[in-house]
Amino acid sequence: MDIDTLEDALAAGEVRSAQFIDMDWRDLDAAGCRFDACVFQEVRFTGVDFSDARFRDCLFVRCRLSHAKLRDAVLEDCRFVDPEDKTAGCTLAFSDLRAARLTRCDLSFSVIDRCTLFDVEAEGCSFMGARFHLVDFRHALSRNQAIHRASFRDCTFELADLSRLSLREVLLVRCRLRETDLQGVDLTDADLRDSDLFQAIIAGARLDGADLRGAEISGLDIRQLAGHSRLTIAPDQQHILLAAMGIDVCEGGDGTAP
């Protein structure tokens, strides 16, 4: 599809089953457009406006989205990883994904750098091995006040790097966080119910007010945390935290010496 046909398609608001290889999309207005079963390979999206766009069953191979607008965009069953090299993801940098909705998308080994993800929702997505750098989940209400909001349900973050992010009040429900780098992460008041944190790296993380009920927390040593006041767990998880601290939990007995 040449650029004239592309512009005609964008004007019509729909692009289907098209392939775009080694192209520069710069400052293109694709707001509200629908992309269905398209392939983007080594395409550079710079300053492109995808606000309120819809992507379904699209493949992005070694693409870079820089200063792109994806506010209110909807992505369903899209893949951002090279099918021939499962460790080669895409790069999203300085982009606006506020209120974007992602369902069953694969962003494994992607680099998400200095993007705005306030109010983003992801369900059934994979961020395995992805690297999040200076990603912002906040919305400033004033100079000294901000709210944090994002929702991840049934997502995979295994081996991902989330270190030093602020994930305050973020939902990470039923997510797989095995061996995820959570060093220095602020998870104050985050919802981590039924998530899997086995062997997650949590040194210096804050879990004040976090909800870990039903989560897999084997090996979670709260002594490594920067804070854990008001941390919520279920009664049957108490012995797991104590065991991680080297405290023996005896079942039954009255505690008296023989």
C-alpha positions in Angstrom: 0.0 0.0 0.0 1.6 3.3 -1.1 1.3 6.5 0.9 -1.5 7.9 -1.3 -3.6 4.8 -0.8 -2.8 4.9 2.9 -3.9 8.4 3.2 -7.1 7.5 1.4 -7.6 4.6 3.8 -7.0 6.8 6.8 -9.5 9.3 5.5 -12.0 6.5 5.1 -11.2 5.5 8.7 -10.4 1.8 8.1 -7.3 -0.2 7.1 -7.6 -3.9 6.6 -5.1 -6.7 6.0 -2.3 -4.3 4.9 1.4 -4.7 5.3 3.8 -1.8 6.0 7.5 -2.6 6.0 10.4 -0.2 6.8 8.4 3.0 6.7 8.5 6.3 8.5 5.1 7.5 9.7 5.7 11.0 10.9 3.1 13.3 12.3 0.3 11.3 10.6 -3.2 11.9 11.8 -4.8 8.4 12.3 -7.1 9.4 15.1 -10.2 7.2 15.3 -9.0 5.0 12.6 -9.5 1.2 12.6 -6.7 -1.2 11.8 -7.7 -4.8 11.3 -5.2 -7.7 10.7 -2.4 -5.4 9.6 1.3 -6.0 9.8 3.8 -3.3 10.7 7.4 -4.3 10.3 10.3 -2.0 11.3 7.9 1.0 11.0 8.9 4.2 12.9 5.8 6.0 14.2 7.0 9.5 15.2 4.4 12.0 16.5 1.6 9.9 15.0 -1.9 10.5 16.4 -3.7 7.2 17.2 -6.1 8.7 19.7 -9.3 6.7 19.9 -7.9 4.3 17.2 -8.8 0.6 17.1 -6.3 -2.2 16.5 -7.5 -5.8 16.1 -5.2 -8.8 15.4 -2.3 -6.6 14.3 1.4 -7.5 14.3 4.1 -5.0 15.2 7.7 -6.3 14.4 10.7 -4.3 15.7 8.7 -1.0 15.5 9.3 2.2 17.4 6.6 4.5 18.6 8.0 7.8 19.7 5.9 10.8 20.9 2.9 8.9 19.7 -0.6 9.6 20.9 -2.6 6.5 21.9 -5.0 8.1 24.3 -8.3 6.1 24.5 -6.9 3.7 21.9 -8.2 0.1 21.9 -6.0 -2.8 21.1 -7.3 -6.4 20.9 -5.2 -9.5 20.2 -2.2 -7.5 18.9 1.4 -8.7 19.1 4.4 -6.4 19.6 7.1 -9.2 19.4 9.0 -10.7 16.5 7.4 -14.1 15.8 10.8 -15.4 14.7 12.7 -14.0 17.7 10.5 -14.1 20.7 12.9 -11.8 22.7 12.7 -8.9 20.2 9.9 -6.5 21.2 9.0 -3.0 20.2 9.9 0.3 21.7 7.4 2.9 23.0 9.0 6.1 24.0 7.6 9.4 25.3 4.1 8.3 24.2 0.7 9.0 25.6 -1.4 5.9 26.4 -3.8 7.5 28.8 -7.0 5.5 29.1 -5.8 3.0 26.5 -7.5 -0.4 26.6 -5.5 -3.6 25.8 -7.0 -7.1 25.6 -5.0 -10.3 25.0 -2.0 -8.3 23.6 1.6 -9.5 23.7 4.2 -6.9 24.5 6.9 -9.3 25.6 10.4 -7.9 25.8 9.1 -4.4 24.7 10.8 -1.3 26.1 8.3 1.2 27.5 10.2 4.4 28.1 9.0 7.6 29.7 5.4 7.0 28.6 2.2 8.2 30.3 -0.1 5.2 31.3 -2.6 6.9 33.6 -5.9 5.0 33.6 -4.6 2.3 31.2 -6.4 -1.0 31.4 -4.9 -4.3 30.3 -6.5 -7.7 30.6 -4.9 -11.1 29.6 -1.8 -9.3 28.3 1.8 -10.4 28.4 4.6 -8.0 29.4 7.1 -10.9 29.9 10.7 -9.5 30.0 9.4 -6.0 29.2 11.4 -3.0 30.6 9.4 -0.1 32.1 11.5 3.0 32.5 10.2 6.2 34.1 6.6 5.3 33.2 4.0 7.6 34.7 0.7 6.3 36.1 -0.2 9.6 37.6 -2.6 12.5 36.8 -1.7 15.8 38.5 -4.6 17.5 40.2 -2.4 20.4 41.4 1.2 21.1 42.1 1.2 19.0 45.2 -1.5 16.5 44.6 -1.8 13.7 42.1 -3.9 10.5 41.6 -2.6 7.2 40.4 -4.7 4.8 38.4 -4.1 1.8 36.2 -5.6 -1.7 36.0 -3.8 -4.9 35.0 -5.9 -8.2 35.3 -4.6 -11.6 34.4 -1.4 -10.2 32.9 2.1 -11.7 32.9 5.1 -9.6 34.1 7.5 -12.5 34.5 11.1 -11.4 34.2 10.0 -7.8 33.6 11.8 -4.8 35.0 9.4 -2.5 36.9 12.1 -1.2 39.3 11.7 2.2 40.9 8.2 2.8 39.4 5.4 4.4 41.3 2.6 1.9 41.2 0.6 3.5 44.0 -3.1 2.3 44.0 -2.6 0.3 40.8 -4.5 -2.9 40.3 -2.4 -5.9 39.6 -5.0 -8.6 40.1 -4.3 -12.3 39.3 -1.0 -11.2 37.6 2.1 -13.3 37.2 5.0 -11.4 38.7 7.5 -14.3 39.1 11.1 -13.1 39.1 9.9 -9.6 38.3 12.2 -6.8 39.3 10.3 -4.8 41.8 13.3 -3.2 43.5 12.4 0.2 44.9 8.8 0.1 43.5 6.1 2.0 45.4 3.1 -0.3 45.7 1.4 1.7 48.4 -2.3 0.8 48.5 -1.9 -1.4 45.4 -4.2 -4.3 44.8 -2.2 -7.5 44.3 -4.9 -10.1 45.2 -4.3 -13.6 43.8 -1.1 -12.6 42.0 2.0 -14.7 41.9 5.1 -13.0 43.4 7.2 -16.1 43.8 10.9 -15.1 43.7 10.0 -11.5 42.8 12.9 -9.1 43.6 11.4 -6.8 46.2 14.3 -5.1 47.9 13.5 -1.5 48.9 9.9 -1.8 47.7 7.0 -0.2 49.6 3.9 -2.3 50.3 2.2 0.0 52.7 -1.5 -0.7 52.5 -1.1 -3.2 49.7 -3.6 -6.0 49.5 -1.9 -9.4 49.0 -4.8 -11.7 49.9 -4.6 -14.9 48.0 -1.3 -14.0 46.4 1.6 -16.5 46.1 4.2 -14.9 48.5 6.5 -17.8 49.2 10.0 -16.4 50.0 8.7 -12.8 50.4 10.9 -11.4 53.2 9.2 -8.2 54.5 12.5 -7.3 56.1 13.8 -6.3 52.7 10.9 -3.8 52.2 11.1 -0.1 52.7 7.6 -0.2 54.2 4.8 -2.6 54.9 2.5 -0.9 57.4 -1.2 -1.7 56.8 -0.2 -4.6 54.6 -3.2 -6.9 54.1 -2.9 -10.7 53.9 -5.2 -13.6 54.6 -4.9 -15.7 57.8 -3.5 -18.7 56.0 -0.6 -16.5 54.6 0.8 -15.6 58.0 3.0 -18.6 58.4 4.5 -18.0 54.9 5.7 -14.5 55.8 7.0 -15.8 59.2 8.8 -18.7 57.6 10.5 -16.3 55.1 11.9 -14.5 58.2 13.3 -17.7 59.6 10.6 -18.0 62.2 9.4 -21.6 62.9 5.6 -21.9 63.0 4.5 -24.8 65.2 1.1 -26.3 64.6 -0.9 -27.1 67.8 0.5 -27.5 71.3 0.3 -25.2 74.2 3.9 -23.9 74.0 5.0 -25.5 77.3 8.3 -27.2 77.5 8.3 -31.0 78.1 
